[in-house]
């Protein structure tokens, strides 16, 4: 980076293929070979049931020992998978404990959810500030991981920032929890899906990977925000993009602890697009979002309910060459004394993604008070190489003591950090 506005951290987060989650491994025959009376699932189960006692016990010991190197409560996970498989069989089966665990293992798989990339972060102030630096804070970071098949998941880290020492991110736990899923139906088309990471002892042990049809190809770009209700209660909310391989839509995230999360589809005309970002509080008694439903401009949307979003007014459009193709937000608006600070991204020549900012009126955020004519952060020589070259991008920043703390993705591959004084940033606007 060459932009003089920011102080850059040497810290960089890179993908780690050793971090895995256990997920279902579904099998079926190609269409010409399918037999409703004899599905492939039943064939695999019958093969496992045919193993002799000595082989079953030896295989069980081997798979449990291997998985226990990276996962807690392995036998519980495999039994849970067995119960899901049994529910899909046409006829009931009888299986002893060894057989149940082996069926769960044959029809399960380890998935390396950040093997290819770890990027597009958002950052929020952590509820627990015990041990925070005297001149800083503790934070939680969400990150988009990409694994096999270009499938996206959301993972988490904890860390701290201080004016003296800058950014620090804690080493992630060596354990990752494979979650238990509770939901209204498998499609995820309505209602709330609960992801319960039983046994997670730290945020880095929890992961959100696709579990509904709408998320089949990924959960992307969580824009997490610390939301304060009118009664003063605080919760972690956010929006993410659910992608099924063809269509993308925004869904609502709610964190209810370090190990329980809720995912709820949003309704209305707006959520059929990407990149919605929730204001951190209500505006005049209504929820408010920044969206990009036309894939080009930024829009302001208000709603009486947090799950239904329609209409909106066009707020900001491309004005400068570095944003001629399209604009989008880089996370939730941040409340300052001067107004709402909204970080933006613009796409210019050769699909270069650069970041900018604007200031919205605090009482009426439909009024744009000022914006940056030049990028505040742009790709440099170090950002040209990656999964997607020439990209810097963020899903959310925070402000502490008039300092902007900005995590950002690099070339859709890794993550780094920067900070700048709010007063200096505002001076770049016109």
C-alpha positions as CSV (number, residue, x, y, z in Angstrom):
1,X,0.0,0.0,0.0
2,X,1.2,3.5,-0.8
3,X,-1.7,5.6,0.6
4,X,-0.3,8.0,3.2
5,X,-3.5,8.3,5.2
6,X,-3.2,4.9,7.0
7,X,-0.7,3.3,9.3
8,X,-0.4,-0.3,8.1
9,X,0.1,-3.4,10.3
10,X,2.7,-6.1,9.5
11,X,0.1,-8.6,10.6
12,X,-1.4,-10.8,7.9
13,X,-3.9,-13.6,8.2
14,X,-3.5,-16.4,5.7
15,X,-5.6,-19.5,5.0
16,X,-4.8,-22.6,7.1
17,X,-5.8,-25.9,5.4
18,X,-5.4,-27.8,8.7
19,X,-8.6,-26.3,10.1
20,X,-11.4,-28.7,9.3
21,X,-15.0,-29.3,10.1
22,X,-16.8,-32.6,9.9
23,X,-19.8,-32.4,7.5
24,X,-22.1,-34.8,5.7
25,X,-20.8,-36.7,2.7
26,X,-23.8,-37.5,0.6
27,X,-23.7,-40.2,-2.2
28,X,-26.0,-41.1,-5.0
29,X,-25.8,-42.8,-8.4
30,X,-25.9,-40.8,-11.7
31,X,-29.5,-40.4,-13.0
32,X,-29.3,-43.4,-15.5
33,X,-28.2,-45.7,-12.7
34,X,-30.6,-44.7,-10.0
35,X,-32.9,-47.3,-8.5
36,X,-35.5,-46.0,-6.1
37,X,-35.7,-49.5,-4.5
38,X,-32.0,-49.7,-3.9
39,X,-30.4,-46.2,-3.4
40,X,-26.7,-46.0,-3.1
41,X,-27.0,-44.8,0.5
42,X,-28.5,-48.2,1.4
43,X,-25.8,-50.0,-0.5
44,X,-23.0,-48.3,1.5
45,X,-24.8,-48.9,4.8
46,X,-25.2,-52.6,3.9
47,X,-21.5,-52.9,3.1
48,X,-20.6,-51.5,6.5
49,X,-23.1,-53.8,8.3
50,X,-21.4,-56.8,6.6
51,X,-18.0,-56.2,8.2
52,X,-16.9,-58.8,10.8
53,X,-16.5,-57.8,14.4
54,X,-12.7,-57.7,14.5
55,X,-12.6,-55.4,11.4
56,X,-15.3,-53.1,12.8
57,X,-13.5,-52.6,16.1
58,X,-10.2,-52.0,14.4
59,X,-11.7,-49.5,11.9
60,X,-13.5,-47.7,14.7
61,X,-10.4,-47.3,16.8
62,X,-8.5,-46.0,13.8
63,X,-11.0,-43.4,12.6
64,X,-11.7,-42.1,16.2
65,X,-8.0,-41.8,16.9
66,X,-7.4,-39.9,13.7
67,X,-10.3,-37.5,14.0
68,X,-9.7,-36.8,17.7
69,X,-6.4,-35.1,16.7
70,X,-8.5,-32.1,15.4
71,X,-12.0,-32.6,16.8
72,X,-13.6,-32.9,20.2
73,X,-16.4,-35.4,21.0
74,X,-15.8,-37.4,17.8
75,X,-18.0,-40.3,18.8
76,X,-20.9,-38.0,19.5
77,X,-20.4,-36.4,16.1
78,X,-20.4,-39.7,14.3
79,X,-23.4,-41.0,16.1
80,X,-25.3,-37.8,15.1
81,X,-24.4,-38.4,11.5
82,X,-25.6,-42.0,11.8
83,X,-28.9,-40.8,13.1
84,X,-29.3,-38.4,10.1
85,X,-28.4,-41.3,7.7
86,X,-30.9,-43.7,9.4
87,X,-33.7,-41.1,9.0
88,X,-33.0,-41.0,5.2
89,X,-33.3,-44.8,4.8
90,X,-36.5,-46.3,3.5
91,X,-36.5,-49.2,6.0
92,X,-35.3,-49.3,9.7
93,X,-31.9,-50.9,10.4
94,X,-30.3,-52.5,13.4
95,X,-26.7,-51.4,14.2
96,X,-24.5,-51.8,17.2
97,X,-22.3,-49.0,18.4
98,X,-19.3,-49.9,16.2
99,X,-21.5,-50.1,13.2
100,X,-23.2,-46.8,14.0
101,X,-19.9,-44.9,14.3
102,X,-18.6,-46.5,11.1
103,X,-21.7,-45.6,9.1
104,X,-21.3,-42.0,10.4
105,X,-17.7,-42.0,9.3
106,X,-18.3,-43.5,5.8
107,X,-21.0,-40.9,5.2
108,X,-19.1,-38.0,6.7
109,X,-16.1,-36.0,5.6
110,X,-13.6,-33.6,6.9
111,X,-13.9,-30.2,5.1
112,X,-11.0,-27.7,5.1
113,X,-13.1,-24.5,5.1
114,X,-10.2,-22.0,4.7
115,X,-7.8,-24.1,2.5
116,X,-7.8,-21.6,-0.4
117,X,-8.5,-18.1,1.1
118,X,-9.2,-16.2,4.3
119,X,-10.4,-12.6,3.6
120,X,-13.2,-10.0,3.6
121,X,-13.2,-9.4,7.4
122,X,-15.5,-7.5,9.6
123,X,-14.7,-6.3,13.1
124,X,-16.8,-5.6,16.2
125,X,-16.1,-4.5,19.8
126,X,-16.1,-7.6,21.9
127,X,-18.6,-7.9,24.8
128,X,-15.8,-9.0,27.1
129,X,-13.2,-6.3,27.6
130,X,-11.3,-8.1,30.4
131,X,-7.6,-7.8,29.8
132,X,-8.0,-5.2,27.1
133,X,-5.1,-2.8,26.5
134,X,-5.3,0.4,28.6
135,X,-5.1,2.4,25.3
136,X,-7.2,0.1,23.2
137,X,-9.8,-2.7,23.1
138,X,-10.6,-6.3,22.5
139,X,-12.4,-7.3,19.3
140,X,-14.0,-10.2,17.4
141,X,-13.2,-10.6,13.7
142,X,-15.3,-12.5,11.2
143,X,-13.6,-13.8,8.0
144,X,-14.7,-15.5,4.8
145,X,-12.9,-18.8,4.3
146,X,-12.9,-20.6,0.9
147,X,-12.4,-24.3,0.7
148,X,-12.8,-27.2,-1.8
149,X,-15.2,-26.4,-4.6
150,X,-14.9,-22.7,-4.0
151,X,-17.4,-23.0,-1.2
152,X,-17.4,-20.1,1.3
153,X,-17.8,-20.3,5.1
154,X,-17.5,-17.9,8.0
155,X,-14.9,-18.3,10.6
156,X,-14.0,-16.1,13.6
157,X,-10.9,-14.8,15.4
158,X,-10.4,-12.7,18.6
159,X,-7.8,-10.0,19.1
160,X,-6.9,-6.6,20.5
161,X,-5.7,-3.2,19.3
162,X,-3.8,-0.6,21.2
163,X,-2.5,2.8,20.2
164,X,1.0,1.8,21.3
165,X,1.2,-1.7,19.8
166,X,-1.3,-1.8,17.0
167,X,-3.2,-4.9,16.0
168,X,-2.9,-8.3,17.6
169,X,-4.9,-11.4,16.6
170,X,-4.9,-14.4,18.9
171,X,-3.7,-17.7,17.5
172,X,-6.8,-19.8,16.6
173,X,-7.7,-22.8,18.7
174,X,-6.4,-26.1,17.4
175,X,-10.0,-27.4,17.7
176,X,-13.0,-26.7,15.4
177,X,-16.5,-27.7,16.4
178,X,-18.7,-29.5,13.9
179,X,-22.1,-27.9,14.7
180,X,-25.5,-29.3,15.4
181,X,-28.2,-27.8,13.1
182,X,-31.7,-27.0,14.1
183,X,-34.0,-25.5,11.5
184,X,-37.6,-25.4,10.2
185,X,-36.8,-27.3,7.0
186,X,-33.9,-28.3,4.9
187,X,-34.5,-25.7,2.2
188,X,-34.0,-22.7,4.6
189,X,-36.6,-20.9,2.6
190,X,-38.4,-19.7,5.7
191,X,-37.9,-19.5,9.4
192,X,-34.6,-19.5,11.3
193,X,-31.9,-22.1,11.2
194,X,-29.9,-22.4,14.4
195,X,-26.2,-23.5,14.3
196,X,-25.2,-24.9,17.7
197,X,-21.4,-25.4,18.1
198,X,-21.6,-27.5,21.2
199,X,-18.4,-27.5,23.1
200,X,-16.9,-24.4,21.5
201,X,-14.7,-22.7,24.1
202,X,-13.6,-19.8,22.0
203,X,-15.0,-17.9,18.9
204,X,-12.3,-19.4,16.7
205,X,-13.6,-22.9,17.4
206,X,-17.0,-22.1,15.7
207,X,-17.6,-22.0,12.0
208,X,-20.7,-21.3,9.8
209,X,-20.7,-23.5,6.7
210,X,-23.5,-24.0,4.2
211,X,-26.4,-26.0,5.7
212,X,-29.5,-24.9,3.7
213,X,-30.3,-25.1,-0.1
214,X,-30.0,-21.3,-0.4
215,X,-26.4,-21.5,0.9
216,X,-25.3,-24.6,-1.1
217,X,-22.3,-22.8,-2.7
218,X,-21.4,-20.5,0.2
219,X,-22.0,-18.1,3.0
220,X,-20.1,-15.0,1.9
221,X,-19.0,-11.7,3.3
222,X,-20.6,-11.4,6.8
223,X,-21.0,-7.8,7.6
224,X,-21.2,-8.1,11.4
225,X,-22.2,-5.2,13.6
226,X,-22.7,-4.6,17.3
227,X,-26.4,-3.5,17.3
228,X,-27.8,-1.5,20.2
229,X,-31.6,-1.5,20.7
230,X,-33.7,1.4,22.0
231,X,-33.8,-0.2,25.4
232,X,-30.0,-0.3,25.5
233,X,-29.6,-4.1,24.9
234,X,-26.7,-5.1,22.7
235,X,-26.4,-8.0,20.3
236,X,-24.2,-9.1,17.4
237,X,-26.2,-8.9,14.1
238,X,-25.2,-8.8,10.5
239,X,-26.0,-9.8,7.0
240,X,-24.3,-12.2,4.7
241,X,-24.7,-13.4,1.1
242,X,-26.2,-16.9,0.7
243,X,-25.2,-18.3,-2.7
244,X,-26.8,-21.5,-4.1
245,X,-24.6,-21.7,-7.2
246,X,-26.9,-19.6,-9.3
247,X,-28.7,-17.0,-7.2
248,X,-27.5,-14.9,-4.4
249,X,-29.5,-13.3,-1.6
250,X,-29.0,-11.6,1.7
251,X,-29.8,-13.3,5.0
252,X,-29.7,-12.2,8.6
253,X,-27.1,-13.4,11.1
254,X,-27.5,-13.2,14.8
255,X,-24.9,-14.3,17.3
256,X,-26.2,-15.4,20.7
257,X,-22.9,-16.5,22.2
258,X,-19.6,-17.9,21.2
259,X,-21.3,-21.2,20.2
260,X,-24.8,-20.5,19.0
261,X,-25.8,-18.6,15.9
262,X,-29.1,-18.0,14.0
263,X,-29.5,-17.6,10.2
264,X,-32.8,-16.2,8.9
265,X,-33.8,-15.5,5.3
266,X,-34.8,-11.9,4.6
267,X,-38.0,-11.2,2.6
268,X,-39.0,-8.3,0.3
269,X,-37.6,-7.0,-2.9
270,X,-34.2,-5.8,-1.6
271,X,-32.6,-9.0,-0.2
272,X,-32.4,-10.6,-3.7
273,X,-29.1,-8.7,-4.1
274,X,-25.8,-8.7,-2.4
275,X,-24.0,-6.4,0.1
276,X,-26.7,-5.2,2.6
277,X,-25.2,-3.6,5.7
278,X,-27.3,-2.8,8.8
279,X,-27.0,0.5,10.7
280,X,-25.9,-0.2,14.4
281,X,-29.1,1.3,15.8
282,X,-32.6,2.2,14.7
283,X,-33.1,5.6,12.9
284,X,-36.4,7.3,14.0
285,X,-37.6,4.0,15.4
286,X,-37.0,2.0,12.2
287,X,-34.3,-0.4,11.2
288,X,-32.0,0.9,8.4
289,X,-29.8,-0.7,5.9
290,X,-27.4,0.3,3.1
291,X,-27.9,-1.8,0.0
292,X,-26.9,-2.2,-3.6
293,X,-30.0,-3.7,-5.2
294,X,-29.3,-2.4,-8.7
295,X,-25.7,-3.7,-8.6
296,X,-24.3,-0.2,-9.2
297,X,-25.5,2.4,-6.7
298,X,-25.8,2.6,-2.9
299,X,-29.3,2.8,-1.6
300,X,-30.8,3.6,1.8
301,X,-33.6,1.3,3.0
302,X,-35.7,1.5,6.1
303,X,-38.0,-1.1,7.6
304,X,-40.3,-1.6,10.6
305,X,-39.1,-5.2,10.9
306,X,-35.6,-6.5,10.7
307,X,-36.5,-9.4,8.3
308,X,-38.5,-7.6,5.6
309,X,-36.9,-5.0,3.3
310,X,-38.6,-3.3,0.3
311,X,-38.1,-0.1,-1.7
312,X,-35.4,2.4,-0.7
313,X,-34.0,5.6,-2.1
314,X,-30.8,5.9,-4.2
315,X,-28.1,7.4,-2.0
316,X,-24.8,7.5,-3.8
317,X,-23.8,6.6,-7.4
318,X,-20.5,6.4,-9.3
319,X,-18.9,9.8,-9.7
320,X,-15.2,9.4,-9.9
321,X,-13.2,7.2,-12.4
322,X,-12.2,4.7,-9.7
323,X,-15.8,3.8,-9.2
324,X,-17.2,4.1,-12.7
325,X,-18.3,0.4,-12.9
326,X,-20.1,0.1,-9.6
327,X,-20.2,1.1,-5.9
328,X,-20.9,-0.9,-2.8
329,X,-20.5,-0.6,1.0
330,X,-17.6,-1.9,3.0
331,X,-19.6,-2.6,6.1
332,X,-22.1,-1.0,8.5
333,X,-22.2,2.8,8.9
334,X,-20.2,4.0,11.9
335,X,-21.7,6.7,14.1
336,X,-19.5,9.8,14.7
337,X,-20.2,13.2,16.3
338,X,-20.1,14.6,12.7
339,X,-22.5,12.0,11.2
340,X,-22.5,8.5,9.8
341,X,-19.2,7.4,8.4
342,X,-19.8,4.9,5.5
343,X,-16.9,3.1,4.0
344,X,-17.5,2.3,0.3
345,X,-15.8,0.4,-2.4
346,X,-15.6,1.4,-6.1
347,X,-14.8,-0.8,-9.1
348,X,-12.8,0.9,-11.9
349,X,-10.5,-0.1,-14.7
350,X,-9.4,-3.7,-15.0
351,X,-11.8,-4.6,-12.2
352,X,-9.7,-2.8,-9.6
353,X,-11.5,-2.6,-6.2
354,X,-10.6,0.4,-4.2
355,X,-12.0,1.8,-1.0
356,X,-13.5,5.2,-0.3
357,X,-15.7,6.9,2.3
358,X,-18.6,9.3,2.7
359,X,-20.3,11.1,5.5
360,X,-24.1,11.0,6.0
361,X,-26.2,13.3,8.1
362,X,-26.8,11.8,11.5
363,X,-30.5,12.7,11.8
364,X,-31.2,12.1,8.1
365,X,-28.8,9.6,6.5
366,X,-30.4,10.1,3.1
367,X,-28.4,13.4,3.0
368,X,-24.8,12.9,1.8
369,X,-22.6,15.6,3.5
370,X,-19.3,14.7,1.9
371,X,-17.3,12.0,0.1
372,X,-13.8,11.2,-0.8
373,X,-12.9,12.1,-4.4
374,X,-9.9,9.7,-4.4
375,X,-9.6,6.2,-2.9
376,X,-8.5,6.1,0.7
377,X,-7.2,2.6,0.1
378,X,-6.3,1.1,-3.2
379,X,-4.5,-2.0,-4.5
380,X,-0.7,-1.7,-4.7
381,X,2.0,-4.0,-6.0
382,X,1.4,-6.4,-3.1
383,X,-2.3,-6.7,-3.9
384,X,-1.9,-7.6,-7.5
385,X,-1.4,-11.3,-6.8
386,X,-4.1,-13.5,-5.3
387,X,-7.2,-15.4,-6.0
388,X,-8.7,-12.2,-7.5
389,X,-6.0,-9.7,-8.4
390,X,-6.2,-5.9,-7.7
391,X,-8.7,-6.0,-4.8
392,X,-8.8,-4.4,-1.4
393,X,-12.1,-4.9,0.4
394,X,-13.6,-4.8,3.9
395,X,-16.9,-6.0,5.4
396,X,-16.7,-3.7,8.4
397,X,-14.5,-1.4,10.6
398,X,-14.9,0.2,14.0
399,X,-13.8,3.5,15.6
400,X,-12.0,3.8,18.9
401,X,-10.9,7.1,20.4
402,X,-11.2,8.9,17.0
403,X,-9.1,6.2,15.3
404,X,-10.5,4.1,12.5
405,X,-9.6,0.4,12.8
406,X,-9.8,-1.3,9.4
407,X,-9.3,-4.9,8.6
408,X,-9.3,-5.6,4.9
409,X,-9.1,-8.4,2.4
410,X,-6.2,-8.6,-0.1
411,X,-6.8,-10.0,-3.6
412,X,-9.6,-12.3,-2.2
413,X,-6.9,-14.4,-0.5
414,X,-5.7,-13.0,2.8
415,X,-6.3,-10.3,5.4
416,X,-4.4,-7.4,6.8
417,X,-5.0,-4.4,9.0
418,X,-4.7,-0.6,9.0
419,X,-5.6,2.4,11.1
420,X,-6.0,6.2,10.6
421,X,-7.2,9.2,12.5
422,X,-10.8,10.1,11.8
423,X,-9.9,13.8,11.6
424,X,-7.4,13.1,8.8
425,X,-10.0,11.0,7.0
426,X,-12.6,13.7,7.1
427,X,-10.2,16.2,5.7
428,X,-9.9,14.2,2.5
429,X,-13.7,14.6,1.8
430,X,-15.3,17.2,-0.2
